[in-house]
Amino acid sequence: MKIGLDIQSTLKNKTGVGWYTQNIIENLADNELEFEGYAFNFLGRNNIHKSISTLNFDVKINKILPYSLYRRIWSYLPIPYNHLVNSQADIFHFFNYILPPKIRGKVIVTVYDMVYKLFPETMTKKNYRWLEKGLQRSINRADKIITISKSAKKDIMKYLAIDEEKIEIIYPGIDHELYSSELKVGKVKELREKYNIPKNFILYLGTLEPRKNIGRIIDAYAKYQQQAKDDISLVLAGKKGWMYQEIFDKVKEHSLEDKVVFTGYVNEIDKPAIYKMSKLFIFPSLYEGFGMPVLEAMASATPVITSNISSLPEVVGDAALLVDPYDISDISSVIKRILEDKKLQLRMIEQGLKQSAKFSWQKSAEKLLTVYKEAGGYE
């Protein structure tokens, strides 16, 4: 049986979808199944070799159409997707919410969250229209839907009226070798200079946008600073997102310009060390399909504060301290509790390492192989 994999999201400027896709398909291996990847890469102009060099199967590239154009006109094309990528696959798997409207055979689609329903204001109009127009159609057409947490599954069932039996949960994994690597003195010095990181700090790492609740992180940090026993900064690491200016304004409102550090975008390879350098990681997000940063922080031996809503309690188990993300006093008091209790820090680190060990890309890939075989009628 041949499985066709849409690898479009892995080609360049990878987001969370691209990293999830690449990590899980790199771990696919089965003697009973044959894999083939597909992507659109107009006239071969983009260098894609680096993205696909780690894959253990062939990738077919359509060089006639740019993907952005194909996505705009696919409803009007009389040619099925199968022909455009010259595929004889038995099952197709699309990793980025939407299926091409004209496709033959069995199909699987991965849907990560319901952000566009719960927080539509955080999306561009273009992406919102894309999901509003195509997601329900894709869900109805798909033979199987994959999502990344029990919480996300519940949201998909609620907003898209889909039978529970049609949805499979496949958690993301983590590169334990990368995140458990020893923190070297030279690396610490390099990152302090590269990102202007202070010696003693609380860390947030993610996109700077309202859904991540960064305004309340700053409010809670300001409240903690009024009673702090030590000199500790707040590092907000990540690229600017939607309405980021409000976050900068919040820092000025509290006169914390000399205590809050904005690093800008952090390279993937630098993230493990930055987690390890921090005293604690704070991530009181208002909504996550999964919440990779809390898993990364736990795997890096860093105490974690996160929200008591959406998927986040599911990811951290008993290893983190949960807060009401809308309660500034709650967030501030938990910051204080962790920073002033060394025994608690050590216990959280130990529990975090145990919890993060439950997640691996190999486990994710094994579960995905099972879904493929079930969809193909294998016993």
Backbone torsions as a table, in degrees:
resi	resn	phi	psi	omega
1	MET	NA	133.3	-179.1
2	LYS	-102.4	132.2	177.8
3	ILE	-108.5	122.3	177.1
4	GLY	-94.5	126.9	-174.9
5	LEU	-114.6	123.5	174.9
6	ASP	-79.5	110.5	-176.8
7	ILE	-106.3	17.7	-175.4
8	GLN	-53.6	-41.1	-175.1
9	SER	-70.2	-10.0	-177.7
10	THR	-93.7	-5.1	-167.5
11	LEU	-71.6	-47.9	-178.5
12	LYS	-156.2	157.1	179.3
13	ASN	47.1	53.1	-174.6
14	LYS	-61.2	135.6	170.8
15	THR	-102.1	-166.1	179.0
16	GLY	-58.9	-38.7	178.4
17	VAL	-62.4	-44.0	-179.6
18	GLY	-63.1	-42.3	179.8
19	TRP	-68.6	-41.1	176.9
20	TYR	-59.2	-47.9	-178.5
21	THR	-60.4	-50.2	-176.6
22	GLN	-63.6	-44.9	-177.6
23	ASN	-64.1	-39.0	-176.7
24	ILE	-76.3	-38.2	-177.9
25	ILE	-76.1	-23.4	174.8
26	GLU	-65.7	-20.6	-177.6
27	ASN	-102.2	5.4	178.3
28	LEU	-77.4	128.2	176.0
29	ALA	-160.0	122.9	180.0
30	ASP	-158.3	133.2	-177.3
31	ASN	-70.2	-22.2	-176.6
32	GLU	-89.6	-14.0	-175.2
33	LEU	-118.8	146.4	174.8
34	GLU	-113.4	137.0	-177.4
35	PHE	-115.6	149.0	177.1
36	GLU	-148.5	132.4	-179.9
37	GLY	-99.9	154.5	180.0
38	TYR	-136.4	144.0	176.6
39	ALA	-158.7	159.7	173.4
40	PHE	-104.7	130.0	-176.8
41	ASN	-147.8	86.1	-168.9
42	PHE	-51.6	115.8	177.1
43	LEU	56.4	18.1	178.5
44	GLY	65.7	26.1	-173.8
45	ARG	-72.6	-31.0	-179.1
46	ASN	-91.5	141.7	178.9
47	ASN	-79.0	105.9	-176.9
48	ILE	-106.3	-2.8	-173.6
49	HIS	-59.8	-37.2	-178.6
50	LYS	-65.3	-36.2	-178.3
51	SER	-69.6	-34.1	-173.9
52	ILE	-106.1	-0.7	-175.0
53	SER	-65.6	-24.7	-177.7
54	THR	-90.2	-1.5	-177.9
55	LEU	-83.6	144.6	-177.6
56	ASN	-102.5	31.2	176.2
57	PHE	-147.9	166.2	-178.3
58	ASP	-74.9	150.1	176.0
59	VAL	-124.0	127.0	176.7
60	LYS	-97.7	131.8	-177.0
61	ILE	-113.7	125.9	171.2
62	ASN	-87.7	112.3	-177.0
63	LYS	-97.8	5.0	-176.7
64	ILE	-85.2	-40.6	-174.9
65	LEU	-115.2	135.1	166.3
66	PRO	-67.9	143.5	-177.7
67	TYR	-61.5	-38.8	-179.0
68	SER	-60.1	-37.4	177.7
69	LEU	-72.8	-43.7	179.6
70	TYR	-56.3	-42.2	-178.4
71	ARG	-64.1	-32.5	-179.5
72	ARG	-75.9	-30.6	-172.1
73	ILE	-111.9	2.5	-171.3
74	TRP	-61.0	-26.7	178.8
75	SER	-68.5	-23.9	-174.9
76	TYR	-97.5	-13.5	-178.9
77	LEU	-75.1	132.3	178.1
78	PRO	-78.7	-10.0	-174.3
79	ILE	-91.0	126.7	176.9
80	PRO	-64.0	152.5	177.2
81	TYR	-53.1	-39.5	-178.5
82	ASN	-52.9	-42.1	-178.0
83	HIS	-75.4	-35.5	-179.1
84	LEU	-63.3	-31.0	179.6
85	VAL	-107.4	8.6	176.1
86	ASN	53.3	56.5	-173.4
87	SER	-117.8	144.3	172.6
88	GLN	-116.4	26.4	-176.4
89	ALA	-64.0	148.0	176.8
90	ASP	-83.4	-34.2	179.2
91	ILE	-134.3	136.7	175.1
92	PHE	-110.8	139.5	176.4
93	HIS	-121.8	120.5	177.3
94	PHE	-108.1	127.8	-170.3
95	PHE	-97.8	5.4	-171.2
96	ASN	-133.0	56.9	170.6
97	TYR	73.3	-46.4	-166.5
98	ILE	-113.9	138.7	174.0
99	LEU	-97.2	145.3	169.8
100	PRO	-59.1	140.8	-176.5
101	PRO	-66.2	-26.6	180.0
102	LYS	-114.5	99.5	178.5
103	ILE	-148.2	139.1	-178.3
104	ARG	-107.0	146.5	178.3
105	GLY	101.0	-175.1	179.4
106	LYS	-79.0	142.5	-177.3
107	VAL	-135.1	147.0	175.6
108	ILE	-125.0	140.7	178.2
109	VAL	-131.8	141.4	176.4
110	THR	-101.2	127.8	178.9
111	VAL	-123.0	122.0	-168.4
112	TYR	-91.4	-29.3	-176.1
113	ASP	-169.0	179.9	176.6
114	MET	-119.2	39.4	179.5
115	VAL	-56.2	-39.2	-175.1
116	TYR	-67.2	-21.2	175.3
117	LYS	-89.4	-40.3	-174.4
118	LEU	-86.0	-35.0	-179.6
119	PHE	-134.7	61.1	-176.4
120	PRO	-60.5	-26.8	-178.2
121	GLU	-68.6	-14.8	-179.1
122	THR	-87.4	-1.6	-176.9
123	MET	-108.1	154.6	171.5
124	THR	-69.0	153.3	178.9
125	LYS	-59.4	-36.3	-179.4
126	LYS	-61.8	-49.4	-178.9
127	ASN	-70.0	-35.1	177.5
128	TYR	-62.6	-46.5	179.6
129	ARG	-62.8	-38.7	179.6
130	TRP	-59.3	-45.6	-179.9
131	LEU	-73.7	-42.2	-179.2
132	GLU	-61.8	-37.1	-178.3
133	LYS	-80.2	-37.3	-168.6
134	GLY	-109.3	-17.3	-171.3
135	LEU	-72.2	-45.6	179.8
136	GLN	-61.5	-41.2	177.0
137	ARG	-60.0	-44.5	-178.5
138	SER	-65.0	-43.1	179.5
139	ILE	-61.6	-42.7	-179.4
140	ASN	-67.2	-35.9	-177.6
141	ARG	-76.8	-32.2	-172.6
142	ALA	-65.6	143.4	173.7
143	ASP	-79.6	-31.3	175.7
144	LYS	-142.8	146.3	175.5
145	ILE	-118.1	132.7	176.7
146	ILE	-110.6	135.8	172.2
147	THR	-134.2	179.7	-164.7
148	ILE	-114.2	4.3	176.1
149	SER	-164.4	162.3	175.4
150	LYS	-63.8	-37.5	179.0
151	SER	-62.2	-45.3	178.9
152	ALA	-64.6	-39.2	177.7
153	LYS	-59.6	-44.5	179.2
154	LYS	-60.3	-41.8	-180.0
155	ASP	-67.2	-40.6	179.0
156	ILE	-62.4	-44.0	178.5
157	MET	-62.5	-38.5	-177.9
158	LYS	-68.9	-47.3	-171.6
159	TYR	-90.6	-20.8	-176.7
160	LEU	-118.2	4.4	173.5
161	ALA	51.9	56.3	-177.7
162	ILE	-111.7	141.5	177.4
163	ASP	-61.9	134.1	-178.5
164	GLU	-56.0	-35.9	-176.2
165	GLU	-66.7	-18.0	-177.4
166	LYS	-82.9	-13.5	-172.8
167	ILE	-107.1	131.0	175.8
168	GLU	-114.5	140.7	177.8
169	ILE	-99.3	124.2	173.2
170	ILE	-128.3	105.0	-178.2
171	TYR	-66.0	148.5	168.9
172	PRO	-64.3	164.0	174.6
173	GLY	-113.6	-164.5	178.1
174	ILE	-151.7	150.0	177.8
175	ASP	-83.3	93.9	-174.7
176	HIS	-66.1	-31.3	178.4
177	GLU	-63.8	-41.4	179.8
178	LEU	-68.3	-46.6	-172.7
179	TYR	-81.2	-17.4	178.3
180	SER	-97.8	3.5	-178.3
181	SER	-63.8	150.6	-177.2
182	GLU	-68.2	138.3	177.9
183	LEU	-81.7	115.8	-176.2
184	LYS	-96.6	145.6	-177.3
185	VAL	-57.9	-42.1	-179.7
186	GLY	-62.2	-37.6	179.1
187	LYS	-67.8	-40.0	178.3
188	VAL	-60.0	-47.8	179.6
189	LYS	-61.1	-42.2	-179.9
190	GLU	-61.5	-44.9	-176.6
191	LEU	-73.8	-33.4	176.2
192	ARG	-60.5	-41.0	179.9
193	GLU	-74.7	-41.1	-176.0
194	LYS	-65.6	-42.1	-174.3
195	TYR	-112.7	6.0	-179.9
196	ASN	59.0	44.6	-175.7
197	ILE	-89.8	130.4	178.7
198	PRO	-75.6	176.2	-175.9
199	LYS	-74.9	-40.6	-172.6
200	ASN	-119.7	113.3	-173.9
201	PHE	-155.4	154.4	168.2
202	ILE	-94.2	141.4	-174.3
203	LEU	-118.0	134.9	159.5
204	TYR	-117.3	135.2	176.9
205	LEU	-134.1	120.1	-178.7
206	GLY	163.0	-177.4	178.3
207	THR	-67.3	143.2	177.7
208	LEU	-86.8	96.4	-179.1
209	GLU	-154.5	158.6	-174.1
210	PRO	-58.2	-36.2	-177.6
211	ARG	-60.6	-24.5	179.7
212	LYS	-80.8	-4.6	172.0
213	ASN	68.2	31.8	-175.1
214	ILE	-69.7	-30.6	177.0
215	GLY	-57.4	-43.1	179.6
216	ARG	-74.9	-27.3	172.4
217	ILE	-59.9	-45.8	-179.1
218	ILE	-65.5	-42.9	177.5
219	ASP	-59.8	-44.6	-178.5
220	ALA	-67.7	-38.8	177.5
221	TYR	-64.5	-42.4	178.5
222	ALA	-61.4	-40.7	178.5
223	LYS	-65.3	-41.8	177.8
224	TYR	-63.8	-39.8	-178.0
225	GLN	-59.1	-27.7	-179.4
226	GLN	-67.0	-20.8	-177.9
227	GLN	-128.6	10.8	-174.5
228	ALA	-65.8	141.0	177.2
229	LYS	-92.7	-14.6	-179.3
230	ASP	-129.3	166.4	-180.0
231	ASP	-93.4	103.9	-177.0
232	ILE	-132.6	135.0	-178.8
233	SER	-94.7	170.5	174.1
234	LEU	-116.7	121.2	178.3
235	VAL	-105.5	120.1	176.9
236	LEU	-105.7	102.1	-172.9
237	ALA	-105.0	129.2	177.6
238	GLY	145.3	165.9	-178.0
239	LYS	-77.2	158.6	177.4
240	LYS	-70.6	134.3	177.1
241	GLY	-116.7	-153.1	-178.5
242	TRP	-67.4	131.7	177.5
243	MET	57.0	38.1	-178.3
244	TYR	-65.8	-25.5	-176.1
245	GLN	-60.6	-31.2	178.3
246	GLU	-60.8	-31.5	180.0
247	ILE	-69.8	-44.1	177.3
248	PHE	-63.6	-38.9	179.1
249	ASP	-64.8	-35.6	179.9
250	LYS	-64.7	-38.0	177.1
251	VAL	-62.4	-44.1	178.7
252	LYS	-65.0	-38.5	179.9
253	GLU	-56.9	-36.8	-179.8
254	HIS	-94.7	3.5	-178.4
255	SER	54.7	47.5	-176.9
256	LEU	-111.2	22.1	-176.3
257	GLU	-57.4	-30.1	-178.7
258	ASP	-90.4	-0.4	-178.0
259	LYS	-116.4	-18.2	-178.1
260	VAL	-109.6	127.4	-177.3
261	VAL	-112.4	129.1	173.0
262	PHE	-103.7	119.0	-176.2
263	THR	-89.3	-20.7	-168.0
264	GLY	78.4	-169.6	-177.2
265	TYR	-58.8	136.4	178.7
266	VAL	-109.9	126.8	178.3
267	ASN	-63.2	146.2	-179.3
268	GLU	-54.5	-40.1	-175.5
269	ILE	-68.8	-21.5	-178.7
270	ASP	-90.1	-17.0	-173.0
271	LYS	-59.7	-47.0	-177.6
272	PRO	-56.5	-42.9	-178.7
273	ALA	-67.1	-38.0	-179.7
274	ILE	-66.9	-40.1	173.9
275	TYR	-57.4	-47.4	-176.5
276	LYS	-64.6	-32.3	-178.7
277	MET	-71.6	-22.1	-175.1
278	SER	-81.6	156.8	176.7
279	LYS	-78.6	-35.5	174.8
280	LEU	-159.5	158.4	179.7
281	PHE	-111.5	132.0	-177.4
282	ILE	-120.5	128.5	-174.5
283	PHE	-148.8	69.4	-178.5
284	PRO	-87.1	52.7	-175.4
285	SER	-61.8	149.7	179.2
286	LEU	-82.0	-18.9	178.1
287	TYR	-166.8	133.7	175.7
288	GLU	-144.8	139.5	171.0
289	GLY	-69.4	-32.8	176.0
290	PHE	-142.8	-64.2	-178.5
291	GLY	101.8	61.7	-178.1
292	MET	-55.3	-38.6	-177.0
293	PRO	-57.2	-35.4	-179.7
294	VAL	-70.2	-34.9	175.7
295	LEU	-66.5	-42.9	178.7
296	GLU	-61.9	-42.1	-179.6
297	ALA	-65.2	-43.9	178.2
298	MET	-61.3	-42.9	179.7
299	ALA	-66.6	-19.9	179.1
300	SER	-92.2	7.8	179.4
301	ALA	64.7	46.0	179.7
302	THR	-122.9	131.4	176.1
303	PRO	-61.2	143.9	-173.4
304	VAL	-124.7	134.6	166.5
305	ILE	-110.9	129.6	178.1
306	THR	-148.2	177.3	-174.1
307	SER	-75.7	154.0	176.6
308	ASN	-94.2	20.8	-178.2
309	ILE	-128.8	172.3	-178.4
310	SER	52.0	-138.6	-172.9
311	SER	-83.5	-10.5	-167.9
312	LEU	-64.1	-42.3	175.0
313	PRO	-60.6	-32.6	178.4
314	GLU	-64.3	-37.1	-177.4
315	VAL	-77.0	-43.4	-172.7
316	VAL	-87.4	-17.5	-178.0
317	GLY	58.2	-130.1	178.9
318	ASP	-96.3	11.5	-170.7
319	ALA	-88.8	-15.0	-177.6
320	ALA	-119.2	166.5	170.7
321	LEU	-97.2	127.9	-176.7
322	LEU	-96.4	143.7	179.4
323	VAL	-130.4	157.9	168.4
324	ASP	-74.8	114.1	-173.6
325	PRO	-66.9	-12.4	179.3
326	TYR	-96.8	-3.4	-174.6
327	ASP	-108.2	101.8	-177.0
328	ILE	-62.7	-40.1	179.9
329	SER	-64.0	-39.3	178.2
330	ASP	-62.6	-47.4	-179.8
331	ILE	-61.3	-45.5	-178.2
332	SER	-63.1	-42.9	-177.9
333	SER	-67.2	-32.7	178.5
334	VAL	-73.4	-36.2	172.7
335	ILE	-56.3	-49.2	-178.9
336	LYS	-61.1	-44.3	-178.0
337	ARG	-59.7	-44.6	-178.6
338	ILE	-70.1	-47.3	-175.2
339	LEU	-65.1	-25.2	-176.8
340	GLU	-99.8	6.4	-177.1
341	ASP	-132.0	96.6	-177.8
342	LYS	-63.9	-38.3	179.2
343	LYS	-63.7	-39.9	177.3
344	LEU	-63.0	-42.3	178.2
345	GLN	-57.7	-47.1	-178.8
346	LEU	-64.3	-39.7	179.1
347	ARG	-65.8	-40.8	179.3
348	MET	-66.6	-38.0	177.6
349	ILE	-62.3	-46.8	-179.7
350	GLU	-62.2	-45.5	-179.5
351	GLN	-67.8	-35.4	179.0
352	GLY	-65.0	-40.0	177.6
353	LEU	-64.7	-40.3	178.1
354	LYS	-65.6	-42.8	-179.1
355	GLN	-66.3	-43.6	-178.4
356	SER	-66.5	-26.2	179.7
357	ALA	-66.5	-16.0	179.0
358	LYS	-73.7	-15.1	-175.7
359	PHE	-111.1	128.7	174.5
360	SER	-151.1	152.1	179.4
361	TRP	-68.1	-27.6	177.1
362	GLN	-65.4	-43.8	176.5
363	LYS	-62.2	-41.3	179.5
364	SER	-61.0	-45.2	-178.6
365	ALA	-65.9	-38.9	178.7
366	GLU	-62.6	-40.6	177.8
367	LYS	-66.0	-39.1	179.4
368	LEU	-64.6	-40.0	177.1
369	LEU	-59.8	-38.9	177.9
370	THR	-63.0	-41.3	178.6
371	VAL	-63.4	-43.4	178.3
372	TYR	-58.9	-45.5	-177.3
373	LYS	-67.0	-38.7	177.2
374	GLU	-65.3	-41.4	179.4
375	ALA	-65.3	-31.2	-179.4
376	GLY	-88.5	0.9	177.6
377	GLY	85.9	13.3	176.8
378	TYR	-74.8	145.0	176.2
379	GLU	-83.5	NA	NA
